[in-house]
């Protein structure tokens, strides 16, 4: 299975003032990512409010993104189909495969949580075997899923029973576990880093791809960071990573994950607001937010329309 290389954006779901999904905005969004050299779109994830969307909405979102990828074939599409019911995951996975996604991703059940790596692998296997010709990734984000199974243990259990397992989107800070996964079976699996604020550390360990929300609006920053690292210019790479951190700190200052849509508005793509229960604190403070962004003096590093 072909590994990803480069930046994979986790797109926001465009919504109107009433919280209805604006599928007609996805084509322009796809073009925007393509223009900024994004290699993939990880849709219906945390940034895309996948857990807040209905089954029908997630499917229509898949249809809109894959319609673009079939036409242009430049930005690959990974569809997160995971949830608490493997039956529903299978339904989503088969729909995604039928619409031509490049891969699907699975999330650990986050209500009745798996007791260990074996149970997690068995859950994933039930879904993966329903789409045997499709690459499957596991989305490891324990801070939200509550599933803290070590991924090296998961790979050891999953490798024999999930032949179409392609890799892991790793959104956690356990670098020991991450490196062990990179080395597992001579580097067989595609380990995609998922923490934008410490991507440089993942590059040092050997990561060649990353999935992140800030890649939506600051792709040039991270591509310059990767270039600096590849050229051995660590002082520049560290400086660019600090710029990433300064940018990300504003997410927390203005309310958390929903502030990503404030950044999208700042670069010229209004994605609306997040659905409840997520608060959109940034809306009433947008002018102050924009002033803070301006003070970062990083205009050249933002993605361009």
Backbone bond lengths (Angstrom), bond angles and torsions (degrees), N, CA, C in turn:
res aa  C-N    CA-C-N  psi(-1)  N-CA   C-N-CA  omega(-1)  CA-C   N-CA-C  phi
1 X - - - 1.452 - - 1.522 109.80 -
2 X 1.308 115.30 133.00 1.464 121.03 -177.34 1.523 111.12 -69.77
3 X 1.331 116.05 133.07 1.456 120.86 179.04 1.530 110.52 -87.04
4 X 1.320 115.47 151.80 1.453 120.82 174.07 1.527 109.27 -78.20
5 X 1.321 115.93 151.95 1.450 121.38 173.76 1.520 108.34 -143.63
6 X 1.332 116.03 119.16 1.453 120.45 -177.90 1.518 111.62 120.42
7 X 1.327 115.46 -160.81 1.459 121.73 -175.73 1.521 111.56 -95.23
8 X 1.319 115.17 130.41 1.463 122.76 175.36 1.529 106.72 -113.87
9 X 1.304 116.94 118.19 1.463 120.70 -179.66 1.519 110.65 -81.81
10 X 1.321 115.46 146.16 1.464 121.71 170.70 1.521 106.39 -101.75
11 X 1.339 118.24 94.40 1.470 120.60 -170.95 1.525 113.97 -66.87
12 X 1.322 114.28 149.29 1.456 121.40 170.39 1.527 108.44 -77.90
13 X 1.312 116.27 154.98 1.457 120.33 174.98 1.529 108.52 -93.50
14 X 1.332 117.65 117.58 1.471 119.74 -178.47 1.528 111.16 -69.50
15 X 1.318 115.78 132.74 1.468 120.51 -178.27 1.523 110.46 -136.14
16 X 1.340 114.87 154.31 1.459 119.47 175.68 1.524 109.80 -88.58
17 X 1.333 116.23 -173.97 1.462 120.99 -175.09 1.530 112.94 -65.34
18 X 1.336 116.45 -20.11 1.469 120.30 179.48 1.526 112.02 -96.93
19 X 1.319 116.66 4.54 1.455 119.66 178.78 1.512 114.62 82.97
20 X 1.329 116.88 16.22 1.461 120.57 176.98 1.534 109.61 -88.53
21 X 1.325 116.28 140.77 1.461 120.57 -177.00 1.528 110.54 -71.12
22 X 1.323 115.51 132.61 1.468 121.97 179.10 1.531 108.92 -100.97
23 X 1.325 115.37 84.15 1.467 120.27 -176.01 1.531 111.99 -63.93
24 X 1.326 116.73 -26.90 1.465 120.02 -177.70 1.529 113.00 -70.72
25 X 1.329 116.86 -9.55 1.464 120.39 176.95 1.528 112.70 -87.30
26 X 1.313 116.85 -10.31 1.460 120.00 -172.54 1.524 112.02 -71.03
27 X 1.323 117.74 -34.69 1.462 120.21 178.85 1.533 111.24 -60.83
28 X 1.329 117.11 -46.20 1.454 120.75 177.69 1.524 112.01 -65.10
29 X 1.320 115.82 -35.45 1.466 122.21 177.37 1.528 109.51 -62.94
30 X 1.335 116.04 -45.81 1.462 121.39 178.75 1.532 109.96 -57.55
31 X 1.331 116.98 -46.00 1.464 121.31 -179.68 1.524 111.30 -62.55
32 X 1.324 115.85 -37.27 1.462 121.54 178.80 1.532 110.51 -63.19
33 X 1.320 116.96 -45.70 1.467 120.69 178.54 1.523 111.13 -64.50
34 X 1.314 115.69 -42.15 1.463 120.66 178.93 1.529 110.55 -59.62
35 X 1.310 116.81 -45.54 1.463 121.87 -178.49 1.522 111.17 -59.79
36 X 1.330 116.98 -31.92 1.453 121.76 -177.47 1.534 112.75 -97.84
37 X 1.338 115.51 20.01 1.467 123.99 170.56 1.528 114.31 65.74
38 X 1.333 115.70 27.47 1.461 120.35 173.44 1.533 107.93 -74.37
39 X 1.340 116.85 134.23 1.471 119.89 -174.52 1.524 113.30 -95.35
40 X 1.339 116.78 -15.07 1.457 118.84 -178.68 1.514 112.00 -156.62
41 X 1.334 115.40 160.03 1.469 122.02 176.52 1.526 108.35 -124.83
42 X 1.321 116.78 119.01 1.465 123.37 179.08 1.522 106.83 -96.47
43 X 1.337 115.82 92.51 1.464 120.48 -169.22 1.531 112.49 -91.59
44 X 1.338 114.80 157.69 1.470 123.68 178.30 1.525 112.82 63.47
45 X 1.341 116.38 25.57 1.457 120.61 177.44 1.512 111.77 -90.79
46 X 1.337 115.76 -156.38 1.470 120.56 -179.62 1.519 110.60 -62.07
47 X 1.327 116.72 -49.98 1.464 121.40 179.81 1.522 111.23 -62.41
48 X 1.318 116.54 -34.23 1.458 121.48 -179.72 1.513 114.01 -84.55
49 X 1.335 117.32 5.69 1.471 122.90 177.94 1.532 112.51 59.09
50 X 1.334 115.57 33.69 1.456 119.21 -176.96 1.521 114.19 -54.43
51 X 1.342 116.52 -37.80 1.462 119.18 -179.47 1.520 112.34 -72.92
52 X 1.341 117.04 -13.09 1.465 120.97 178.53 1.528 112.52 -98.88
53 X 1.334 116.59 -2.28 1.457 121.33 -179.87 1.521 110.83 -95.70
54 X 1.319 116.85 152.41 1.452 120.71 174.56 1.529 109.00 -76.81
55 X 1.320 115.26 166.48 1.462 120.36 177.41 1.538 110.62 -58.00
56 X 1.311 116.23 -43.46 1.464 120.80 -179.62 1.521 110.86 -65.06
57 X 1.330 117.34 -41.61 1.466 120.73 179.58 1.523 111.28 -63.55
58 X 1.315 116.88 -41.50 1.464 119.93 178.88 1.523 110.60 -63.19
59 X 1.316 116.45 -39.87 1.460 119.95 179.83 1.531 111.11 -67.06
60 X 1.320 116.98 -42.49 1.472 119.72 179.49 1.530 110.80 -66.59
61 X 1.330 116.41 -32.19 1.463 120.41 176.11 1.525 110.18 -65.29
62 X 1.326 116.15 -43.01 1.470 120.92 176.04 1.527 110.23 -58.61
63 X 1.307 116.62 -45.36 1.472 120.97 -178.46 1.528 111.21 -61.41
64 X 1.329 116.95 -39.55 1.464 120.46 -179.02 1.528 111.32 -68.43
65 X 1.332 117.31 -43.70 1.463 120.65 -179.65 1.527 111.93 -68.96
66 X 1.321 117.06 -42.31 1.467 118.79 -178.49 1.527 111.78 -71.32
67 X 1.330 117.76 -27.28 1.469 119.84 174.78 1.524 109.80 -60.71
68 X 1.326 116.53 -38.73 1.468 120.82 177.81 1.515 111.28 -70.41
69 X 1.322 116.85 -43.65 1.468 119.87 -175.88 1.520 111.83 -69.55
70 X 1.325 117.21 -31.50 1.471 119.74 177.07 1.521 110.71 -66.21
71 X 1.319 115.69 -34.31 1.459 120.57 -177.28 1.528 111.55 -77.46
72 X 1.346 116.38 -42.23 1.469 119.44 -173.08 1.522 113.86 -104.96
73 X 1.320 117.19 -33.04 1.468 123.36 177.89 1.526 113.29 59.09
74 X 1.322 117.86 28.51 1.459 120.64 -179.30 1.527 112.47 -103.87
75 X 1.322 117.25 -41.40 1.460 122.14 178.18 1.533 107.68 -105.55
76 X 1.319 116.36 114.60 1.466 120.38 -179.31 1.525 110.07 -75.70
77 X 1.325 116.09 155.67 1.463 121.18 -175.61 1.522 110.79 -117.89
78 X 1.335 115.38 125.52 1.459 122.93 172.88 1.519 107.03 -112.69
79 X 1.304 116.74 123.89 1.466 121.49 -176.52 1.524 110.42 -105.54
80 X 1.334 116.51 120.25 1.460 120.21 175.11 1.524 109.05 -78.44
81 X 1.304 116.71 117.52 1.465 121.30 -175.99 1.526 111.49 -111.58
82 X 1.338 116.99 -2.22 1.457 121.76 -171.62 1.505 114.35 -70.92
83 X 1.319 114.51 160.80 1.451 121.67 179.28 1.512 110.50 -178.04
84 X 1.313 116.04 -152.66 1.461 119.86 -176.89 1.530 112.59 -95.00
85 X 1.324 117.82 -17.03 1.464 122.06 -178.86 1.524 110.05 -115.19
86 X 1.331 117.25 119.47 1.468 118.24 -179.92 1.526 110.99 -67.38
87 X 1.334 117.43 -25.25 1.463 120.13 176.84 1.533 110.48 -64.67
88 X 1.323 115.32 -43.49 1.457 119.89 178.62 1.529 110.35 -68.80
89 X 1.319 116.38 -37.70 1.467 120.39 177.24 1.523 110.80 -60.83
90 X 1.327 116.71 -41.99 1.464 121.06 179.45 1.527 110.12 -62.67
91 X 1.335 115.50 -43.22 1.465 119.91 178.49 1.525 110.74 -59.05
92 X 1.329 116.23 -45.52 1.463 121.02 178.60 1.526 111.55 -65.91
93 X 1.325 116.57 -41.41 1.459 121.30 -178.02 1.527 111.06 -63.62
94 X 1.318 116.15 -44.90 1.462 119.59 -179.41 1.522 111.40 -66.55
95 X 1.319 116.38 -39.68 1.467 120.06 176.39 1.528 110.17 -62.56
96 X 1.326 116.72 -43.76 1.461 120.79 179.49 1.521 111.45 -62.06
97 X 1.328 116.03 -44.32 1.463 120.46 -179.98 1.523 111.26 -63.86
98 X 1.318 116.18 -41.40 1.467 120.30 179.30 1.521 111.76 -63.04
99 X 1.334 116.25 -28.47 1.468 120.33 -179.48 1.520 113.01 -91.68
100 X 1.323 116.76 3.06 1.457 120.24 170.87 1.508 117.26 85.77
101 X 1.343 118.27 29.50 1.461 118.70 174.91 1.527 109.50 -64.40
102 X 1.310 116.30 158.10 1.458 120.90 178.41 1.522 111.60 -82.76
103 X 1.317 116.59 -22.70 1.468 121.30 178.21 1.517 108.41 -166.94
104 X 1.327 114.85 161.50 1.464 120.39 170.24 1.528 107.77 -116.44
105 X 1.315 115.56 163.01 1.462 120.66 175.70 1.522 108.81 -131.71
106 X 1.315 114.97 149.40 1.461 121.90 -178.54 1.514 110.36 -120.06
107 X 1.301 115.62 143.48 1.457 123.04 178.86 1.530 108.43 -111.92
108 X 1.313 117.81 145.07 1.460 120.34 176.67 1.527 110.11 -64.02
109 X 1.324 118.18 139.80 1.468 119.64 173.95 1.531 109.17 -55.40
110 X 1.331 116.69 131.39 1.461 119.61 -170.70 1.526 113.25 -111.69
111 X 1.333 117.90 9.56 1.476 119.99 172.73 1.523 108.37 -112.34
112 X 1.321 117.58 -70.66 1.464 120.59 167.48 1.532 106.44 -84.39
113 X 1.319 115.92 97.74 1.459 120.56 -172.78 1.529 110.88 -82.81
114 X 1.325 117.27 145.82 1.465 120.39 176.87 1.527 110.84 -64.08
115 X 1.325 116.00 142.09 1.466 120.99 -176.49 1.520 112.51 -73.69
116 X 1.328 116.44 -21.19 1.456 119.38 -177.87 1.508 111.40 -170.75
117 X 1.322 115.72 -173.34 1.462 121.49 -175.64 1.523 112.18 -62.61
118 X 1.333 117.41 -38.02 1.457 120.94 -177.88 1.524 111.11 -62.88
119 X 1.337 116.71 -46.81 1.463 120.30 -179.59 1.527 110.91 -65.74
120 X 1.331 117.05 -37.88 1.457 120.48 178.64 1.522 110.42 -64.29
121 X 1.316 116.85 -44.09 1.466 120.85 179.36 1.521 111.26 -63.65
122 X 1.316 116.81 -39.30 1.466 120.32 179.84 1.523 111.21 -66.22
123 X 1.324 116.87 -38.98 1.466 121.24 176.68 1.531 109.93 -60.92
124 X 1.328 115.65 -47.81 1.468 120.36 -178.85 1.527 111.47 -65.12
125 X 1.321 116.51 -35.96 1.465 120.66 -178.51 1.520 111.30 -63.58
126 X 1.334 117.04 -35.69 1.464 120.49 179.61 1.529 111.28 -60.52
127 X 1.327 115.77 -36.80 1.463 120.33 -179.96 1.527 110.65 -80.10
128 X 1.319 116.48 -45.06 1.463 121.05 -176.18 1.524 112.21 -60.69
129 X 1.336 117.44 -37.43 1.464 119.46 -177.69 1.531 112.07 -70.98
130 X 1.339 116.69 -14.66 1.464 120.44 177.62 1.525 111.60 -79.40
131 X 1.349 116.94 -16.28 1.476 121.99 178.30 1.533 108.46 -132.90
132 X 1.331 117.84 64.77 1.474 121.69 -170.42 1.522 115.04 -62.25
133 X 1.335 118.24 -21.46 1.462 120.79 -178.71 1.532 112.58 -95.52
134 X 1.318 116.65 5.15 1.467 121.33 -177.08 1.520 110.67 -110.34
135 X 1.324 116.89 136.00 1.463 121.57 176.24 1.523 109.68 -66.96
136 X 1.328 115.40 139.29 1.460 121.51 -176.75 1.529 109.79 -122.20
137 X 1.330 115.74 130.54 1.461 122.09 174.40 1.527 109.00 -114.20
138 X 1.327 115.78 150.56 1.454 119.81 170.45 1.519 108.27 -102.45
139 X 1.326 116.74 135.88 1.462 123.05 -179.18 1.525 108.31 -100.52
140 X 1.320 115.76 105.08 1.464 122.25 -177.08 1.520 109.55 -95.94
141 X 1.329 116.64 104.19 1.466 121.48 178.79 1.525 108.25 -141.82
142 X 1.340 116.47 72.29 1.471 120.74 -172.56 1.519 114.58 -61.99
143 X 1.348 118.51 -26.35 1.452 119.52 -179.76 1.528 111.28 -62.82
144 X 1.340 117.59 -25.33 1.463 121.27 177.34 1.524 112.99 -106.05
145 X 1.323 117.42 -36.02 1.468 119.84 -177.74 1.524 112.02 -82.40
146 X 1.340 116.86 -24.42 1.459 120.26 -177.02 1.517 113.69 76.90
147 X 1.323 116.48 6.85 1.473 121.08 -179.75 1.530 107.91 -101.88
148 X 1.328 116.58 106.96 1.460 121.89 -175.05 1.530 112.76 -103.16
149 X 1.313 116.93 30.67 1.463 121.11 175.78 1.530 108.86 -64.85
150 X 1.331 117.55 132.94 1.457 120.72 175.46 1.521 109.40 -64.29
151 X 1.324 116.43 134.79 1.450 120.24 -175.69 1.532 112.91 -72.13
152 X 1.320 118.59 -25.54 1.458 118.77 175.34 1.531 109.88 -67.32
153 X 1.324 116.75 -35.50 1.471 120.44 175.47 1.526 110.27 -67.73
154 X 1.334 116.00 -39.72 1.468 120.09 177.91 1.527 110.54 -61.78
155 X 1.334 117.47 -46.51 1.469 120.13 -179.55 1.527 111.44 -61.23
156 X 1.311 117.03 -38.90 1.458 120.03 179.60 1.528 111.42 -63.09
157 X 1.327 116.64 -35.50 1.464 120.83 178.78 1.528 111.33 -81.29
158 X 1.342 116.68 -36.13 1.467 120.81 -173.06 1.522 113.24 -81.14
159 X 1.317 117.92 -33.86 1.467 121.32 -174.95 1.529 113.26 -52.53
160 X 1.323 120.03 -44.00 1.467 119.49 -178.35 1.529 114.69 -74.89
161 X 1.335 117.95 -19.80 1.469 119.61 -172.14 1.526 113.89 -115.55
162 X 1.344 118.06 -6.29 1.472 120.83 179.21 1.526 108.08 -126.70
163 X 1.337 117.43 84.64 1.472 119.82 -176.70 1.525 114.37 -64.16
164 X 1.333 117.73 -24.48 1.470 120.19 -179.76 1.526 112.90 -97.74
165 X 1.346 116.72 16.82 1.461 120.26 174.75 1.526 108.85 -70.19
166 X 1.331 116.47 122.33 1.467 121.30 -176.26 1.518 112.84 -98.91
167 X 1.334 117.22 -30.33 1.454 118.75 -177.90 1.512 112.32 165.13
168 X 1.327 114.71 -158.98 1.462 121.41 -174.06 1.527 110.15 -137.15
169 X 1.323 115.96 134.84 1.466 120.40 165.15 1.521 105.37 -88.73
170 X 1.326 115.99 111.25 1.463 121.93 -167.86 1.528 110.53 -103.57
171 X 1.339 116.01 100.02 1.465 121.70 -179.63 1.525 109.24 -111.98
172 X 1.312 114.07 75.68 1.461 122.08 -177.21 1.528 106.93 -161.60
173 X 1.318 117.51 164.61 1.468 120.57 -174.25 1.527 113.42 -103.69
174 X 1.311 118.69 15.94 1.466 121.34 -178.44 1.530 109.37 -86.93
175 X 1.329 116.09 87.26 1.457 120.43 -176.76 1.529 112.27 -66.95
176 X 1.315 117.96 -29.83 1.461 121.23 176.88 1.531 110.30 -61.70
177 X 1.311 115.50 -48.14 1.461 121.29 179.08 1.524 110.89 -64.79
178 X 1.338 115.90 -41.94 1.469 120.99 -178.76 1.530 111.21 -61.14
179 X 1.319 117.15 -45.87 1.461 120.82 -179.35 1.522 110.83 -65.79
180 X 1.317 117.60 -38.39 1.465 120.66 177.20 1.523 110.83 -61.32
181 X 1.329 116.11 -37.48 1.471 120.25 177.85 1.532 111.17 -68.20
182 X 1.338 117.14 -38.31 1.458 120.60 177.65 1.526 110.79 -59.62
183 X 1.331 116.68 -39.44 1.464 121.57 -176.14 1.529 113.69 -85.10
184 X 1.318 118.13 -9.78 1.466 121.92 -175.08 1.534 110.99 -62.48
185 X 1.306 116.47 131.18 1.476 124.15 -178.26 1.538 109.91 47.51
186 X 1.332 115.02 53.07 1.470 121.68 175.10 1.527 112.92 55.33
187 X 1.323 115.74 38.78 1.468 119.78 175.58 1.513 114.20 75.51
188 X 1.311 116.49 30.51 1.470 120.51 -176.69 1.519 112.96 -63.34
189 X 1.342 117.56 -37.66 1.457 120.13 -168.53 1.526 113.00 -97.44
190 X 1.312 114.62 146.82 1.464 123.75 -178.44 1.526 108.00 -82.61
191 X 1.339 116.48 108.35 1.461 121.25 -177.31 1.527 109.02 -101.50
192 X 1.318 116.02 103.90 1.461 122.74 -176.61 1.525 109.47 -97.89
193 X 1.327 115.37 119.87 1.465 120.13 -177.10 1.521 110.79 -72.93
194 X 1.347 116.33 144.44 1.456 119.99 -174.13 1.510 116.70 -125.22
195 X 1.341 117.84 12.15 1.464 120.73 177.43 1.525 108.77 -117.71
196 X 1.316 116.85 101.14 1.463 122.08 -174.90 1.533 112.09 -58.77
197 X 1.340 116.14 -36.58 1.463 120.63 -172.65 1.529 113.96 -72.17
198 X 1.328 118.37 -12.40 1.464 119.60 174.01 1.531 111.58 -134.75
199 X 1.313 115.76 40.03 1.460 121.06 179.83 1.522 112.12 -64.02
200 X 1.325 117.29 -32.44 1.460 120.11 -179.51 1.528 110.93 -58.93
201 X 1.316 117.02 -40.23 1.464 120.66 178.53 1.521 111.19 -63.11
202 X 1.326 116.81 -36.80 1.467 120.80 178.35 1.527 111.02 -69.04
203 X 1.340 117.15 -36.19 1.462 120.49 176.89 1.524 110.50 -62.04
204 X 1.321 116.94 -39.75 1.459 121.57 178.74 1.533 110.61 -59.70
205 X 1.336 116.27 -37.15 1.461 120.60 -178.60 1.525 113.11 -79.15
206 X 1.329 117.17 -11.96 1.456 119.75 175.88 1.509 115.95 115.33
207 X 1.334 117.72 12.84 1.462 120.23 177.35 1.524 110.67 -70.49
208 X 1.341 115.85 140.29 1.464 120.91 179.25 1.531 112.36 -118.45
209 X 1.338 116.56 -0.20 1.460 119.75 178.94 1.520 108.89 -148.80
210 X 1.316 115.63 157.01 1.455 120.76 -179.58 1.518 109.36 -149.18
211 X 1.329 115.40 147.39 1.461 122.29 176.48 1.522 107.55 -116.62
212 X 1.330 116.97 127.45 1.449 117.28 -178.77 1.516 114.15 -158.38
213 X 1.319 115.05 156.26 1.460 120.61 179.22 1.527 111.46 -76.12
214 X 1.344 117.06 -35.69 1.465 118.98 -175.94 1.524 112.05 -74.02
215 X 1.332 117.28 -12.80 1.466 120.06 175.00 1.529 110.85 -66.99
216 X 1.330 116.29 -20.12 1.467 120.29 177.13 1.518 111.57 -59.93
217 X 1.315 116.02 -39.52 1.469 119.30 -171.90 1.528 113.73 -121.86
218 X 1.332 118.66 -2.93 1.471 119.74 179.90 1.527 111.54 -139.42
219 X 1.313 116.92 39.24 1.468 120.58 -179.21 1.533 112.75 -57.64
220 X 1.342 119.96 -42.07 1.471 119.59 -179.62 1.526 113.23 -57.50
221 X 1.329 117.53 -35.10 1.457 121.44 179.01 1.532 110.55 -59.30
222 X 1.327 115.91 -47.24 1.459 119.79 -175.42 1.529 112.23 -75.30
223 X 1.318 117.16 -33.43 1.460 118.26 176.50 1.527 110.55 -67.32
224 X 1.336 117.33 -34.92 1.459 118.93 175.58 1.528 110.81 -69.91
225 X 1.323 116.68 -34.31 1.464 120.56 176.17 1.535 110.04 -62.41
226 X 1.331 115.98 -46.52 1.473 120.46 179.54 1.526 110.42 -62.12
227 X 1.325 116.23 -42.13 1.465 120.42 -179.90 1.529 110.76 -63.10
228 X 1.327 116.56 -42.55 1.462 120.29 178.84 1.525 110.83 -62.46
229 X 1.312 116.57 -42.24 1.470 120.57 178.37 1.526 110.72 -63.88
230 X 1.326 116.84 -46.84 1.463 120.86 -179.76 1.531 111.89 -60.77
231 X 1.339 116.35 -31.17 1.464 121.12 179.73 1.531 112.92 -86.48
232 X 1.316 116.37 0.69 1.462 120.10 179.81 1.515 114.49 77.29
233 X 1.325 117.11 13.59 1.461 121.39 179.81 1.530 108.79 -92.01
234 X 1.322 116.46 76.77 1.459 120.60 -175.50 1.530 113.44 -67.82
235 X 1.331 119.44 -36.52 1.479 117.50 176.45 1.530 112.24 -57.77
236 X 1.338 117.29 -42.14 1.456 120.10 178.22 1.528 110.89 -67.77
237 X 1.322 116.41 -40.85 1.468 120.33 179.47 1.524 110.77 -61.71
238 X 1.324 116.21 -42.15 1.468 119.79 179.00 1.524 111.33 -65.90
239 X 1.326 116.32 -38.18 1.467 120.33 178.43 1.528 110.74 -63.49
240 X 1.337 116.45 -42.19 1.462 120.44 179.70 1.532 110.75 -68.32
241 X 1.334 117.07 -36.30 1.468 118.88 176.87 1.525 110.49 -64.89
242 X 1.330 116.88 -37.01 1.462 119.78 177.36 1.530 110.93 -65.01
243 X 1.328 116.98 -36.41 1.461 119.95 175.78 1.525 110.03 -62.44
244 X 1.325 116.28 -40.04 1.465 120.84 176.12 1.522 110.39 -59.97
245 X 1.313 116.68 -44.20 1.465 121.54 -179.62 1.528 110.72 -63.58
246 X 1.329 116.10 -44.26 1.474 119.45 179.24 1.528 110.79 -60.68
247 X 1.325 116.07 -40.14 1.457 121.24 178.27 1.533 110.60 -64.99
248 X 1.318 116.03 -43.24 1.469 120.97 -177.12 1.526 111.67 -70.05
249 X 1.327 117.02 -30.34 1.476 119.36 178.31 1.532 111.20 -59.32
250 X 1.316 117.20 -29.69 1.467 119.62 179.21 1.530 111.55 -68.31
251 X 1.326 117.14 -24.01 1.468 119.17 175.45 1.523 109.67 -60.12
252 X 1.332 115.89 -47.94 1.458 120.02 179.22 1.508 112.54 -66.77
253 X 1.323 116.70 -38.71 1.468 120.50 -178.17 1.515 111.63 -61.76
254 X 1.348 116.97 -33.88 1.468 120.05 -175.52 1.528 113.19 -110.44
255 X 1.341 116.97 24.86 1.454 118.57 167.41 1.513 117.63 116.37
256 X 1.329 118.96 -1.89 1.460 119.25 176.20 1.511 114.59 100.83
257 X 1.322 116.01 -145.58 1.466 122.30 -169.77 1.527 113.12 -57.24
258 X 1.323 117.83 -34.42 1.468 120.91 -177.85 1.520 111.88 -64.10
259 X 1.329 117.57 -22.57 1.465 121.19 -178.31 1.523 111.43 -67.85
260 X 1.328 117.05 -15.03 1.458 119.66 173.02 1.522 111.46 -58.65
261 X 1.325 116.64 -33.30 1.463 119.63 177.64 1.525 111.42 -72.38
262 X 1.339 116.94 -23.71 1.470 119.86 173.27 1.521 109.38 -67.82
263 X 1.335 116.65 -41.32 1.468 120.29 176.59 1.527 110.73 -63.02
264 X 1.329 117.48 -38.43 1.468 119.92 178.61 1.522 110.46 -64.48
265 X 1.328 117.07 -40.61 1.464 120.56 176.28 1.531 109.41 -62.72
266 X 1.321 116.62 -38.42 1.463 121.60 -178.99 1.525 111.87 -62.15
267 X 1.346 116.93 -37.52 1.473 119.45 -179.65 1.527 112.17 -88.84
268 X 1.345 117.35 0.08 1.460 120.27 171.63 1.504 116.97 109.79
269 X 1.344 118.02 5.07 1.469 121.03 177.78 1.523 108.71 -119.04
270 X 1.317 117.06 103.70 1.458 121.52 -179.17 1.524 109.00 -81.37
271 X 1.325 116.55 113.39 1.469 122.48 -178.86 1.519 112.65 -99.83
272 X 1.335 117.06 5.25 1.459 120.09 -178.86 1.517 111.26 81.39
273 X 1.334 115.82 -144.69 1.462 121.18 -177.35 1.527 110.19 -125.13
274 X 1.339 115.44 165.18 1.464 121.77 173.40 1.521 109.71 -76.52
275 X 1.318 115.12 150.66 1.463 120.50 175.36 1.535 110.72 -75.94
276 X 1.318 115.16 154.77 1.457 120.61 170.81 1.532 109.21 -59.95
277 X 1.335 117.46 146.59 1.474 127.55 14.75 1.529 114.78 -90.02
278 X 1.336 118.08 6.12 1.465 120.14 178.88 1.532 109.18 -70.40
279 X 1.328 116.43 132.92 1.465 121.27 179.43 1.525 110.15 -87.32
280 X 1.315 115.94 141.97 1.464 122.27 178.59 1.533 109.19 -106.47
281 X 1.315 115.29 63.72 1.456 121.35 -176.40 1.525 112.57 -59.60
282 X 1.333 115.55 -29.61 1.468 120.62 -175.27 1.526 113.60 -65.77
283 X 1.336 117.48 -24.26 1.465 120.58 -172.79 1.528 111.70 -59.25
284 X 1.321 116.25 -49.86 1.466 119.79 -177.43 1.529 111.95 -77.37
285 X 1.342 116.65 -8.46 1.458 120.75 -179.64 1.525 112.04 -119.38
286 X 1.349 115.94 23.97 1.460 117.97 -171.72 1.530 113.20 -61.96
287 X 1.320 118.05 -41.52 1.470 120.10 -178.49 1.528 111.10 -62.31
288 X 1.316 116.84 -40.88 1.466 120.83 177.20 1.527 109.88 -65.99
289 X 1.332 115.69 -40.74 1.468 120.39 177.12 1.529 110.16 -58.81
290 X 1.334 116.96 -47.36 1.462 121.33 -179.13 1.523 110.90 -61.41
291 X 1.328 116.71 -37.25 1.468 119.97 177.07 1.531 110.83 -63.99
292 X 1.318 115.79 -40.64 1.470 120.07 178.48 1.526 111.10 -65.45
293 X 1.323 116.30 -39.30 1.469 119.81 178.26 1.533 109.58 -64.97
294 X 1.316 116.73 -43.18 1.467 120.34 178.68 1.525 111.16 -58.97
295 X 1.324 115.69 -35.80 1.465 119.97 -177.23 1.527 112.50 -70.04
296 X 1.327 117.10 -14.34 1.461 120.23 177.16 1.527 112.03 -72.88
297 X 1.334 116.63 -18.13 1.475 122.11 179.18 1.533 111.87 53.75
298 X 1.322 115.47 50.84 1.470 119.72 -178.97 1.523 112.03 -131.00
299 X 1.326 116.33 34.28 1.460 120.20 -177.28 1.525 112.64 -56.67
300 X 1.330 116.74 -36.61 1.466 119.96 -177.63 1.524 112.58 -68.24
301 X 1.319 116.96 -14.60 1.456 121.07 -175.87 1.525 113.75 -97.62
302 X 1.324 116.98 -3.25 1.470 119.66 178.53 1.525 110.49 -86.06
303 X 1.317 115.65 150.86 1.452 121.68 177.52 1.527 109.81 -65.54
304 X 1.329 115.33 149.18 1.465 120.91 -175.10 1.527 111.45 -111.48
305 X 1.349 114.82 141.72 1.460 120.71 175.81 1.533 110.70 -67.80
